[in-house]
């Protein structure tokens, strides 16, 4: 698409947001919602309040909130993604409240029962200290006994599926080409979108770092979380070093204890 054409670099999701749902139409958000709801009911059956981090265009929030029903707040750093989410919520008559926040540095007015971060959100934190900052913020956001449910993409996922993310297509907002490559030494997965809008071409560069199960386990314990489960890819089977996606359920302990 970009051969011989000037390409302007733009902030991730600033333009992709308007066509994001069409680009990602292969994702079964209803199935994700049922799985997450199952985990909530298994580990925090009394849950009423949910905070979703990195909510994007709100597809999971709008599918999951009615299953409780939950008092549901959802946040994202991207104003463009939130604008789409609010439009969808208004059309659906949803009670989900959307707000802008960076999930590595956020605060809540009142602690919640459940915090969620899904769809590789954690992998966008490129340094270990960013991951630990997320864990510290989430500890503070949870009530004692509350649970944090999140997923991670592992190095195995990038090694096995690097080429699966190369495609091209057209949405109502833009034409696009998506290319993906993985650097196994740095464990960095780069996805580049070239977006053609009104005859101009823009580039969004999305970076994710693939962390191992043992790295995440160690940082969770260092921040005081009790690990309830680490599941292999939408199952209730224990995750292993071969898992491509891991769903974690961790708890802020009920009883006060000294933080590490």
Residue pairs with C-beta under 8 A, 6 or more apart in sequence:
1 168
1 175
1 177
1 194
1 196
1 201
2 194
2 201
2 203
5 201
6 201
7 194
7 201
7 202
7 203
8 200
8 201
8 202
8 203
9 202
9 203
9 204
9 205
10 202
10 203
10 204
11 204
12 78
12 204
12 205
12 206
13 20
13 78
13 80
13 81
13 204
14 78
14 80
14 204
15 80
15 173
15 174
15 195
15 197
15 202
15 204
16 23
16 80
16 176
16 193
16 195
16 204
17 57
17 78
17 80
17 81
17 83
17 84
18 80
18 84
18 171
18 172
18 173
18 174
19 171
19 172
19 173
19 174
19 176
19 195
20 56
20 57
20 81
20 84
21 57
21 59
21 84
22 169
22 171
22 172
23 169
23 171
23 176
23 178
27 59
27 119
29 59
29 60
29 63
30 63
31 234
32 60
32 63
32 64
32 118
33 60
33 63
33 64
33 67
34 67
35 234
35 247
36 60
36 64
36 116
36 118
36 149
37 64
37 67
37 68
39 149
39 229
39 247
39 249
40 47
40 50
40 68
40 114
40 147
40 149
42 249
43 147
43 149
43 228
43 229
43 249
43 251
44 113
44 114
44 145
44 146
44 147
46 113
47 68
47 70
47 113
47 114
47 146
47 147
48 68
48 70
48 71
48 113
49 70
49 71
49 72
49 73
49 110
49 112
49 113
49 114
50 64
50 65
50 68
50 70
50 71
50 72
50 73
50 112
50 113
50 114
50 115
50 116
51 72
51 73
51 74
51 75
51 108
51 112
51 114
51 115
51 116
51 141
52 60
52 61
52 64
52 72
52 73
52 74
52 75
52 115
52 116
52 117
52 118
53 75
53 76
53 101
53 103
53 106
53 115
53 116
53 117
53 121
53 134
53 138
54 75
54 76
54 77
54 103
54 117
54 118
54 119
54 121
54 124
55 61
55 74
55 75
55 76
55 81
55 82
55 85
55 98
56 76
56 78
56 81
56 85
56 119
57 81
57 84
57 85
57 88
58 74
58 84
58 85
58 86
58 88
58 89
58 96
58 98
59 88
60 116
60 118
60 119
61 72
61 74
61 85
61 89
61 94
61 96
61 98
62 88
62 89
62 92
62 94
62 96
64 70
64 72
65 72
65 94
65 95
65 96
69 95
70 114
71 95
72 95
72 96
72 97
73 96
73 97
73 98
73 99
73 112
74 85
74 96
74 97
74 98
74 99
75 98
75 99
75 100
75 101
75 103
75 106
76 82
76 85
76 98
76 100
76 101
77 100
77 101
77 102
77 103
79 100
82 98
82 99
82 100
85 98
86 98
88 94
89 96
89 98
103 117
103 121
103 134
103 137
104 125
104 130
104 133
104 134
104 137
105 133
105 137
106 137
106 141
107 137
107 140
107 141
108 140
108 141
111 140
111 141
111 142
111 143
111 146
112 141
112 142
112 143
112 146
113 142
113 143
113 146
113 147
114 142
114 146
114 147
114 148
114 149
115 138
115 141
115 142
115 146
115 147
115 148
115 149
116 148
116 149
116 150
117 134
117 138
117 148
117 149
117 150
117 151
118 149
118 150
118 151
119 151
120 151
120 152
120 153
120 208
121 150
122 131
122 134
122 150
122 151
122 152
122 211
122 216
123 152
123 153
123 189
123 208
123 209
123 210
123 211
124 206
124 207
124 208
125 131
125 133
125 134
125 209
126 188
126 207
126 208
126 209
127 209
128 215
128 219
131 211
131 216
131 219
132 219
132 222
132 223
135 219
135 220
135 223
135 225
136 223
138 148
139 223
139 224
139 225
139 252
139 259
142 148
142 252
143 252
144 252
144 253
144 254
144 255
144 256
145 251
145 252
145 253
145 254
146 251
146 252
147 228
147 249
147 250
147 251
147 252
148 225
148 248
148 249
148 250
148 251
148 252
149 247
149 248
149 249
150 247
150 248
151 245
151 246
151 247
151 248
152 211
152 216
152 245
152 246
152 248
153 189
153 208
153 210
153 244
153 245
154 210
154 211
154 212
154 213
154 243
154 244
154 245
154 246
155 184
155 187
155 210
155 212
156 241
156 242
156 243
156 244
157 210
157 244
157 245
158 182
158 184
158 187
158 189
158 210
159 182
159 184
160 244
161 244
162 180
162 181
162 182
162 189
163 180
164 180
165 178
165 179
165 180
165 191
166 178
166 179
166 180
167 177
167 178
168 175
168 176
168 177
168 178
169 175
169 176
170 176
173 197
174 195
174 196
174 197
175 195
175 196
176 193
176 194
176 195
176 196
177 193
177 194
178 191
178 192
178 193
179 191
179 192
179 194
180 189
180 190
180 191
180 192
181 189
181 190
182 188
182 189
182 190
182 210
183 189
183 190
186 209
187 209
187 210
187 211
188 207
188 208
188 209
188 210
189 207
189 208
189 209
189 210
190 205
190 206
190 207
191 205
191 206
191 208
192 203
192 204
192 205
192 206
193 203
193 204
193 206
194 201
194 202
194 203
195 201
195 202
195 203
195 204
196 202
212 241
213 230
213 239
213 240
213 241
213 243
213 246
214 241
216 246
216 248
217 227
217 230
220 227
220 248
220 250
221 227
222 260
223 259
223 260
224 252
224 253
224 257
224 259
224 260
225 250
225 251
225 252
226 250
226 251
226 252
226 253
227 248
227 249
227 250
228 249
228 250
228 251
229 236
229 238
229 247
229 248
229 249
230 238
230 239
230 246
230 247
230 248
230 249
231 237
231 238
231 239
231 246
231 247
231 248
231 249
232 238
232 239
232 240
232 243
232 245
232 246
233 243
233 244
233 245
233 246
233 247
234 245
234 247
239 246
239 247
